[in-house]
Structure formats: C-alpha cells, structure tokens
Amino acid sequence: MLEIRWHSRAGQGAVTGAKGLADVISTTGKHVQAFAFYGSAKRGAAMTAYNRVDDQVIMNHEKYMRPDYVFVIDPALAITTDVTINHKESTKYIITTHMSTEELKKAQPKLEGKEVYTVDCITIANETIGRAIPNTPMLGAFMKISGMYDIEFFKESMKRVLGKLPQKIIDANMLAIQRAYDEVK
C-alpha cells in the first residue's frame, strides 16, 4: 500500500489536493482514500491530509501511517513541525521552499540522510494561478518524483477534476503542475 501524508495550513488546498489525487487514481482501477485531520479548523492552522492507494480494498481508516511520501506545502512547517514522524527509511519528502535541498537540511537537521526534494510551489502558484494555493504544483512535483503517471495523462485527468472551475483557472493549474514537474530538485 502506498501512503502519503500532507503537511499544510488550512486554506492551502491540501485536502482538495488529496481528493484530486484520489479522484485521478480511482479512474485507474486502484483503491484509494483521501482524508484530513484538522487541529483548530481555522484558516491558517496547521493540519494534515492523507492518501492511501492500493490494488486491494483498503480496510485501514486510521490516520496513523508510515508514509512513503510526505508533502510539505507550507515551508514553515518543515522547520516548526516534525514532518519525519513515523517515517520509513525509504520515505521521500517533497517540500515547498525557496531554499535548496542542502540549505533546508541544514535548517532542519531531522531531514539529514533522508531523500528530500524541493520545489517552490508557493511562488509557482502565485505566478501561474495568482494565489498562494500550492496543492496542484505539489502534485506536479509528485508525478515527477514518483513516476506514478505520465505527466500528460495526469494533467488531462486533473482538467476533469477541476472541470467546474473557469477555464482560465484550469489552464493556470495546468501551468503550475507542469512548472513544478519541471522545477522539482
């Protein structure tokens, strides 16, 4: 089973991102879960969202997991929160930051020795979508790092997921996904 934990602040789109990813995955015949855990449930409060993916029906509905991937879409949380909790030796971290991977590891020693990828999803979101909602750029970076789906298949699937939004917002999200896919290091 593939498990993903998102670290975010309420209002940054982690829940929507987890649900969007689940929607895309569900069209490929896999079983998937997307759920969240809110602290104070206020905009800006730290929160976590989760995905599980498997070929079999998923009976586990606990928030506890040993994630294969950890997404950190609020840069401050990489420093102020232990995003490595319950990790595996093989856990991969994709972290939104303007810092290089080396600079980030120096700022957060718990990331030393871990497989860490960085991409500035907030800047990408601001420049493409016009708002600091870094969820779709994070998914673009995930597609690059995981190789789960071809980027063109993923973008076409996300167009369907975002289908109720105005076309210019859908197009902006496609640019954000592609930029993060291209820029993640």
Accessible surface in RSA format (square Angstrom, percent):
REM  Atomic radii and reference values for relative SASA: ProtOr
REM  Chains: A
REM  Algorithm: Lee & Richards
REM  Probe-radius: 1.40
REM  Slices: 20
REM RES _ NUM      All-atoms   Total-Side   Main-Chain    Non-polar    All polar
REM                ABS   REL    ABS   REL    ABS   REL    ABS   REL    ABS   REL
RES MET A   1   104.10  53.9  43.84  29.0  60.26 143.5  47.65  40.5  56.46  74.8
RES LEU A   2    41.93  23.4  37.57  26.9   4.36  11.0  39.47  27.7   2.46   6.6
RES GLU A   3    20.60  11.8  20.60  15.6   0.00   0.0   3.08   5.9  17.52  14.3
RES ILE A   4     0.06   0.0   0.06   0.0   0.00   0.0   0.06   0.0   0.00   0.0
RES ARG A   5    10.72   4.5  10.72   5.5   0.00   0.0   6.40   8.7   4.32   2.6
RES TRP A   6     0.00   0.0   0.00   0.0   0.00   0.0   0.00   0.0   0.00   0.0
RES HIS A   7     9.77   5.3   9.77   6.8   0.00   0.0   6.66   6.9   3.11   3.6
RES SER A   8     0.03   0.0   0.03   0.0   0.00   0.0   0.00   0.0   0.03   0.0
RES ARG A   9    67.33  28.3  66.75  34.0   0.58   1.4  19.76  27.0  47.57  28.8
RES ALA A  10    15.98  14.7  10.41  16.1   5.57  12.7  12.92  18.2   3.06   8.1
RES GLY A  11    35.89  44.3   0.00   N/A  35.89  44.3  15.36  42.2  20.53  46.0
RES GLN A  12    22.85  12.8  22.76  16.6   0.09   0.2  11.25  23.9  11.60   8.8
RES GLY A  13    15.24  18.8   0.00   N/A  15.24  18.8  11.99  32.9   3.25   7.3
RES ALA A  14     2.09   1.9   0.00   0.0   2.09   4.8   0.00   0.0   2.09   5.5
RES VAL A  15    29.03  19.1  27.70  25.1   1.32   3.2  27.95  24.3   1.08   2.9
RES THR A  16    84.64  60.2  80.91  82.0   3.72   8.9  50.03  67.2  34.60  52.3
RES GLY A  17     2.01   2.5   0.00   N/A   2.01   2.5   2.01   5.5   0.00   0.0
RES ALA A  18     1.14   1.0   1.14   1.8   0.00   0.0   1.14   1.6   0.00   0.0
RES LYS A  19   120.38  58.7 115.26  70.7   5.12  12.2  64.43  58.0  55.95  59.6
RES GLY A  20     3.81   4.7   0.00   N/A   3.81   4.7   3.22   8.8   0.60   1.3
RES LEU A  21     0.00   0.0   0.00   0.0   0.00   0.0   0.00   0.0   0.00   0.0
RES ALA A  22    11.74  10.8  11.24  17.3   0.50   1.1  11.60  16.3   0.14   0.4
RES ASP A  23    52.41  36.7  45.60  45.4   6.81  16.1  15.45  36.4  36.96  36.9
RES VAL A  24     0.00   0.0   0.00   0.0   0.00   0.0   0.00   0.0   0.00   0.0
RES ILE A  25     0.00   0.0   0.00   0.0   0.00   0.0   0.00   0.0   0.00   0.0
RES SER A  26    58.08  49.1  39.74  53.0  18.34  42.3  26.24  55.9  31.84  44.6
RES THR A  27    79.71  56.7  40.79  41.4  38.92  92.8  47.21  63.4  32.50  49.1
RES THR A  28    54.01  38.4  20.32  20.6  33.69  80.3  29.26  39.3  24.75  37.4
RES GLY A  29    65.90  81.3   0.00   N/A  65.90  81.3  39.63 108.8  26.27  58.8
RES LYS A  30    80.21  39.1  71.25  43.7   8.96  21.3  42.05  37.8  38.16  40.6
RES HIS A  31    73.02  39.9  69.23  48.1   3.79   9.7  37.42  38.6  35.61  41.4
RES VAL A  32    36.57  24.1  10.18   9.2  26.39  63.6  10.18   8.8  26.39  71.6
RES GLN A  33    23.11  12.9  17.42  12.7   5.69  13.6  22.70  48.3   0.41   0.3
RES ALA A  34    30.11  27.7   4.74   7.3  25.36  57.7   4.79   6.7  25.32  67.1
RES PHE A  35    54.31  27.2  46.34  28.7   7.97  20.7  53.56  32.5   0.74   2.1
RES ALA A  36    32.24  29.6   3.82   5.9  28.42  64.6   3.82   5.4  28.42  75.3
RES PHE A  37    98.46  49.3  96.70  59.9   1.76   4.6  98.46  59.7   0.00   0.0
RES TYR A  38   100.57  47.0  86.46  49.2  14.12  36.7  65.73  49.4  34.84  42.9
RES GLY A  39    51.00  62.9   0.00   N/A  51.00  62.9  29.25  80.3  21.75  48.7
RES SER A  40    71.90  60.8  39.62  52.9  32.28  74.4  46.33  98.7  25.57  35.8
RES ALA A  41    75.76  69.7  45.35  70.0  30.41  69.2  47.08  66.3  28.69  76.0
RES LYS A  42   141.99  69.3 137.35  84.3   4.64  11.0  85.26  76.7  56.73  60.4
RES ARG A  43   179.62  75.4 145.39  74.1  34.24  81.5  73.89 101.0 105.73  64.1
RES GLY A  44    36.52  45.0   0.00   N/A  36.52  45.0  27.11  74.4   9.40  21.1
RES ALA A  45    23.28  21.4  12.86  19.9  10.41  23.7  22.17  31.2   1.11   2.9
RES ALA A  46    49.88  45.9  38.37  59.2  11.51  26.2  38.65  54.4  11.23  29.7
RES MET A  47    12.45   6.4   3.84   2.5   8.62  20.5   8.23   7.0   4.23   5.6
RES THR A  48    22.92  16.3  22.92  23.2   0.00   0.0  20.75  27.9   2.17   3.3
RES ALA A  49     0.11   0.1   0.11   0.2   0.00   0.0   0.11   0.2   0.00   0.0
RES TYR A  50    12.41   5.8  12.41   7.1   0.00   0.0   1.23   0.9  11.18  13.8
RES ASN A  51     0.02   0.0   0.02   0.0   0.00   0.0   0.02   0.0   0.00   0.0
RES ARG A  52     0.00   0.0   0.00   0.0   0.00   0.0   0.00   0.0   0.00   0.0
RES VAL A  53     6.72   4.4   5.02   4.5   1.70   4.1   5.02   4.4   1.70   4.6
RES ASP A  54    33.34  23.4  28.63  28.5   4.71  11.1   4.71  11.1  28.63  28.6
RES ASP A  55    91.68  64.2  73.95  73.6  17.73  41.9  23.60  55.5  68.08  67.9
RES GLN A  56   123.43  69.0 121.26  88.6   2.18   5.2  44.95  95.7  78.49  59.5
RES VAL A  57    97.85  64.4  82.71  74.9  15.15  36.5  82.73  71.9  15.12  41.0
RES ILE A  58    13.22   7.5   3.00   2.2  10.22  24.6   4.06   2.9   9.16  24.9
RES MET A  59   152.04  78.7 133.52  88.4  18.52  44.1 121.39 103.2  30.65  40.6
RES ASN A  60    56.63  39.0  45.90  44.4  10.73  25.8  25.22  60.7  31.40  30.4
RES HIS A  61   136.98  74.9 108.75  75.6  28.23  72.2  79.48  81.9  57.50  66.9
RES GLU A  62   109.56  62.9 103.21  78.1   6.34  15.1  42.37  82.0  67.19  54.9
RES LYS A  63   100.30  48.9  92.21  56.6   8.09  19.3  64.20  57.8  36.10  38.5
RES TYR A  64   118.87  55.5 110.64  63.0   8.22  21.4  95.04  71.4  23.82  29.4
RES MET A  65     5.99   3.1   0.95   0.6   5.04  12.0   3.98   3.4   2.01   2.7
RES ARG A  66   111.51  46.8 110.17  56.2   1.34   3.2  33.28  45.5  78.23  47.4
RES PRO A  67     0.00   0.0   0.00   0.0   0.00   0.0   0.00   0.0   0.00   0.0
RES ASP A  68    27.19  19.0  25.40  25.3   1.79   4.2   8.62  20.3  18.57  18.5
RES TYR A  69    20.12   9.4  20.12  11.4   0.00   0.0   7.09   5.3  13.03  16.1
RES VAL A  70     0.00   0.0   0.00   0.0   0.00   0.0   0.00   0.0   0.00   0.0
RES PHE A  71     0.00   0.0   0.00   0.0   0.00   0.0   0.00   0.0   0.00   0.0
RES VAL A  72     0.00   0.0   0.00   0.0   0.00   0.0   0.00   0.0   0.00   0.0
RES ILE A  73     0.00   0.0   0.00   0.0   0.00   0.0   0.00   0.0   0.00   0.0
RES ASP A  74    14.51  10.2  14.51  14.4   0.00   0.0   0.00   0.0  14.51  14.5
RES PRO A  75    42.68  31.1  38.67  35.2   4.01  14.6  38.90  32.1   3.78  23.5
RES ALA A  76    47.94  44.1  38.88  60.0   9.06  20.6  46.50  65.5   1.44   3.8
RES LEU A  77     4.48   2.5   4.48   3.2   0.00   0.0   4.48   3.1   0.00   0.0
RES ALA A  78     0.10   0.1   0.10   0.2   0.00   0.0   0.10   0.1   0.00   0.0
RES ILE A  79    69.88  39.8  56.12  41.8  13.76  33.2  56.12  40.4  13.76  37.3
RES THR A  80   100.83  71.7  60.91  61.8  39.92  95.1  66.85  89.8  33.98  51.4
RES THR A  81    46.79  33.3  40.20  40.8   6.59  15.7  37.11  49.8   9.68  14.6
RES ASP A  82    51.23  35.9  38.97  38.8  12.26  29.0  23.07  54.3  28.16  28.1
RES VAL A  83     1.67   1.1   0.89   0.8   0.79   1.9   0.89   0.8   0.79   2.1
RES THR A  84     9.66   6.9   9.06   9.2   0.60   1.4   0.89   1.2   8.77  13.3
RES ILE A  85    93.33  53.1  88.14  65.7   5.19  12.5  93.33  67.2   0.00   0.0
RES ASN A  86    58.59  40.4  41.56  40.2  17.03  41.0  10.11  24.3  48.48  46.9
RES HIS A  87    51.58  28.2  44.40  30.9   7.18  18.4  33.13  34.1  18.45  21.5
RES LYS A  88    55.84  27.2  55.06  33.8   0.79   1.9  30.73  27.7  25.12  26.8
RES GLU A  89   170.91  98.1 139.12 105.3  31.78  75.7  69.52 134.5 101.38  82.8
RES SER A  90    70.12  59.3  57.44  76.7  12.68  29.2  51.22 109.1  18.90  26.5
RES THR A  91     1.63   1.2   0.06   0.1   1.56   3.7   0.06   0.1   1.56   2.4
RES LYS A  92    53.60  26.1  53.60  32.9   0.00   0.0  17.18  15.5  36.42  38.8
RES TYR A  93     0.00   0.0   0.00   0.0   0.00   0.0   0.00   0.0   0.00   0.0
RES ILE A  94     0.00   0.0   0.00   0.0   0.00   0.0   0.00   0.0   0.00   0.0
RES ILE A  95     0.00   0.0   0.00   0.0   0.00   0.0   0.00   0.0   0.00   0.0
RES THR A  96     0.00   0.0   0.00   0.0   0.00   0.0   0.00   0.0   0.00   0.0
RES THR A  97     4.73   3.4   0.98   1.0   3.75   8.9   0.94   1.3   3.79   5.7
RES HIS A  98   154.09  84.2 121.64  84.5  32.46  83.0  88.60  91.3  65.49  76.2
RES MET A  99    46.58  24.1  42.08  27.8   4.50  10.7  27.50  23.4  19.08  25.3
RES SER A 100    48.08  40.6  36.83  49.2  11.25  25.9  41.94  89.3   6.14   8.6
RES THR A 101    20.19  14.4  18.83  19.1   1.36   3.2  15.16  20.4   5.03   7.6
RES GLU A 102   116.26  66.7 113.12  85.6   3.15   7.5  61.58 119.1  54.68  44.6
RES GLU A 103    94.00  54.0  89.51  67.7   4.49  10.7  33.85  65.5  60.15  49.1
RES LEU A 104     0.84   0.5   0.84   0.6   0.00   0.0   0.84   0.6   0.00   0.0
RES LYS A 105    40.63  19.8  40.25  24.7   0.38   0.9   9.94   8.9  30.70  32.7
RES LYS A 106   166.79  81.4 141.71  87.0  25.08  59.7  91.40  82.3  75.39  80.3
RES ALA A 107    48.59  44.7  21.35  33.0  27.24  62.0  32.56  45.9  16.03  42.5
RES GLN A 108    19.71  11.0  19.70  14.4   0.01   0.0   1.39   3.0  18.32  13.9
RES PRO A 109    91.81  66.9  83.31  75.9   8.50  30.9  83.62  69.0   8.19  50.9
RES LYS A 110   109.70  53.5  99.15  60.8  10.55  25.1  74.09  66.7  35.61  37.9
RES LEU A 111     0.00   0.0   0.00   0.0   0.00   0.0   0.00   0.0   0.00   0.0
RES GLU A 112    96.38  55.3  84.79  64.1  11.60  27.6  39.96  77.3  56.42  46.1
RES GLY A 113    82.60 101.9   0.00   N/A  82.60 101.9  43.44 119.2  39.16  87.7
RES LYS A 114    45.59  22.2  36.67  22.5   8.92  21.2  11.80  10.6  33.79  36.0
RES GLU A 115    74.64  42.9  63.20  47.8  11.44  27.2  34.97  67.6  39.68  32.4
RES VAL A 116    12.10   8.0   0.00   0.0  12.10  29.2   0.00   0.0  12.10  32.8
RES TYR A 117    48.76  22.8  48.76  27.7   0.00   0.0  27.79  20.9  20.97  25.8
RES THR A 118     7.89   5.6   5.98   6.1   1.91   4.6   0.95   1.3   6.94  10.5
RES VAL A 119     6.76   4.5   0.37   0.3   6.40  15.4   6.76   5.9   0.00   0.0
RES ASP A 120    38.34  26.9  34.12  34.0   4.22  10.0  17.52  41.2  20.82  20.8
RES CYS A 121     0.00   0.0   0.00   0.0   0.00   0.0   0.00   0.0   0.00   0.0
RES ILE A 122    38.28  21.8  38.28  28.5   0.00   0.0  38.28  27.6   0.00   0.0
RES THR A 123    51.51  36.6  49.60  50.3   1.91   4.6  30.96  41.6  20.55  31.1
RES ILE A 124     0.72   0.4   0.72   0.5   0.00   0.0   0.72   0.5   0.00   0.0
RES ALA A 125     0.00   0.0   0.00   0.0   0.00   0.0   0.00   0.0   0.00   0.0
RES ASN A 126    71.24  49.1  58.36  56.4  12.88  31.0  19.43  46.8  51.81  50.1
RES GLU A 127   113.97  65.4  76.06  57.5  37.91  90.3  38.89  75.2  75.08  61.3
RES THR A 128    27.75  19.7   7.28   7.4  20.47  48.8  10.56  14.2  17.18  26.0
RES ILE A 129    28.28  16.1  12.75   9.5  15.53  37.4  13.34   9.6  14.94  40.6
RES GLY A 130    56.09  69.2   0.00   N/A  56.09  69.2  27.79  76.3  28.30  63.4
RES ARG A 131   135.14  56.7 130.48  66.5   4.66  11.1  51.04  69.8  84.10  51.0
RES ALA A 132    48.01  44.1  33.77  52.1  14.24  32.4  33.77  47.6  14.24  37.7
RES ILE A 133    40.06  22.8  40.03  29.8   0.04   0.1  40.03  28.8   0.04   0.1
RES PRO A 134     0.00   0.0   0.00   0.0   0.00   0.0   0.00   0.0   0.00   0.0
RES ASN A 135    10.10   7.0  10.10   9.8   0.00   0.0   0.00   0.0  10.10   9.8
RES THR A 136     5.38   3.8   5.38   5.5   0.00   0.0   5.38   7.2   0.00   0.0
RES PRO A 137     0.00   0.0   0.00   0.0   0.00   0.0   0.00   0.0   0.00   0.0
RES MET A 138     0.00   0.0   0.00   0.0   0.00   0.0   0.00   0.0   0.00   0.0
RES LEU A 139     0.03   0.0   0.03   0.0   0.00   0.0   0.03   0.0   0.00   0.0
RES GLY A 140     0.00   0.0   0.00   N/A   0.00   0.0   0.00   0.0   0.00   0.0
RES ALA A 141     0.00   0.0   0.00   0.0   0.00   0.0   0.00   0.0   0.00   0.0
RES PHE A 142     0.00   0.0   0.00   0.0   0.00   0.0   0.00   0.0   0.00   0.0
RES MET A 143     2.11   1.1   0.00   0.0   2.11   5.0   0.00   0.0   2.11   2.8
RES LYS A 144    93.19  45.5  75.13  46.1  18.06  43.0  48.24  43.4  44.95  47.9
RES ILE A 145    34.92  19.9  11.57   8.6  23.34  56.3  14.49  10.4  20.43  55.4
RES SER A 146    33.03  27.9   4.31   5.7  28.73  66.2   5.17  11.0  27.86  39.0
RES GLY A 147    57.44  70.8   0.00   N/A  57.44  70.8  29.69  81.5  27.75  62.2
RES MET A 148    50.33  26.1  21.62  14.3  28.72  68.4  31.48  26.8  18.85  25.0
RES TYR A 149    33.73  15.7  24.35  13.9   9.38  24.4  29.50  22.2   4.23   5.2
RES ASP A 150    95.06  66.6  75.55  75.2  19.51  46.1  40.70  95.8  54.36  54.2
RES ILE A 151    17.47   9.9  16.24  12.1   1.22   2.9  16.24  11.7   1.22   3.3
RES GLU A 152    94.33  54.2  94.00  71.1   0.34   0.8  53.90 104.3  40.43  33.0
RES PHE A 153    82.93  41.5  75.40  46.7   7.53  19.6  81.61  49.5   1.32   3.8
RES PHE A 154     0.00   0.0   0.00   0.0   0.00   0.0   0.00   0.0   0.00   0.0
RES LYS A 155    27.62  13.5  27.62  16.9   0.00   0.0   6.55   5.9  21.07  22.4
RES GLU A 156    99.75  57.3  91.94  69.6   7.81  18.6  44.53  86.1  55.22  45.1
RES SER A 157    12.55  10.6   7.58  10.1   4.98  11.5   5.31  11.3   7.24  10.1
RES MET A 158     4.18   2.2   4.18   2.8   0.00   0.0   4.18   3.6   0.00   0.0
RES LYS A 159    77.70  37.9  73.31  45.0   4.39  10.5  33.52  30.2  44.19  47.1
RES ARG A 160   122.64  51.5 100.85  51.4  21.79  51.9  80.43 109.9  42.21  25.6
RES VAL A 161    43.95  28.9  17.26  15.6  26.69  64.3  20.37  17.7  23.58  63.9
RES LEU A 162    18.37  10.2  15.78  11.3   2.60   6.5  18.37  12.9   0.00   0.0
RES GLY A 163    45.62  56.3   0.00   N/A  45.62  56.3  21.55  59.2  24.07  53.9
RES LYS A 164   210.67 102.8 175.10 107.4  35.57  84.7 125.20 112.7  85.47  91.0
RES LEU A 165    76.97  42.9  68.79  49.2   8.17  20.5  69.30  48.7   7.66  20.6
RES PRO A 166    84.24  61.4  71.63  65.3  12.61  45.8  83.76  69.2   0.48   3.0
RES GLN A 167   112.05  62.7 102.90  75.2   9.15  21.8  56.97 121.3  55.08  41.8
RES LYS A 168   158.09  77.1 147.25  90.3  10.84  25.8  93.29  84.0  64.81  69.0
RES ILE A 169    49.03  27.9  49.03  36.5   0.00   0.0  49.03  35.3   0.00   0.0
RES ILE A 170     9.94   5.7   9.94   7.4   0.00   0.0   9.94   7.2   0.00   0.0
RES ASP A 171    66.78  46.8  64.17  63.9   2.61   6.2  25.42  59.8  41.36  41.2
RES ALA A 172    11.58  10.6   9.64  14.9   1.94   4.4  11.10  15.6   0.48   1.3
RES ASN A 173    10.14   7.0  10.14   9.8   0.00   0.0   0.00   0.0  10.14   9.8
RES MET A 174    15.70   8.1  14.81   9.8   0.89   2.1  15.49  13.2   0.21   0.3
RES LEU A 175   110.36  61.5 109.18  78.1   1.18   3.0 109.78  77.1   0.58   1.6
RES ALA A 176     0.00   0.0   0.00   0.0   0.00   0.0   0.00   0.0   0.00   0.0
RES ILE A 177     0.00   0.0   0.00   0.0   0.00   0.0   0.00   0.0   0.00   0.0
RES GLN A 178    44.56  24.9  44.56  32.6   0.00   0.0  28.90  61.5  15.66  11.9
RES ARG A 179    71.98  30.2  71.82  36.6   0.15   0.4  40.01  54.7  31.97  19.4
RES ALA A 180     0.00   0.0   0.00   0.0   0.00   0.0   0.00   0.0   0.00   0.0
RES TYR A 181    51.08  23.8  51.08  29.1   0.00   0.0  15.11  11.4  35.97  44.3
RES ASP A 182    87.89  61.6  60.54  60.3  27.35  64.7  24.43  57.5  63.45  63.3
RES GLU A 183    67.95  39.0  59.99  45.4   7.96  18.9  34.39  66.5  33.56  27.4
RES VAL A 184    14.95   9.8   0.51   0.5  14.43  34.8   0.51   0.4  14.43  39.1
RES LYS A 185   167.54  81.7 143.72  88.2  23.82  56.7 112.32 101.1  55.21  58.8
END  Absolute sums over single chains surface
CHAIN  1 A     8736.8       6884.7       1852.1       5005.1       3731.7
END  Absolute sums over all chains
TOTAL          8736.8       6884.7       1852.1       5005.1       3731.7
